Amino acid sequence: MPGTRFKQDAYAKCPYYCKETPVEVKCVGICGDHTLHHFPSGAAKREFKADFCQGFYWNCPCYIALVTDGK
């Protein structure tokens, strides 16, 4: 879609990461096509991404929910 506000981060390691905005991260959906994480600030989003999307993604609550299939 032309003019979309989402972009991809080439440094994201998580296999479920899709794309982002300045205050949102979009991942593969737990329920539906996508799960959208909305943060109160860009700093909060960057901290989340450093911890999970670019770092230890296997500790991310979204990743855990997807790989355990709700078990």
Secondary structure as UniProt FT lines:
FT   TURN            2..3
FT   TURN            10..11
FT   TURN            15..16
FT   STRAND          17..21
FT   TURN            22..23
FT   STRAND          24..28
FT   STRAND          34..38
FT   HELIX           42..48
FT   HELIX           49..53
FT   TURN            54..55
FT   HELIX           57..59
FT   HELIX           61..68
FT   TURN            69..70
//
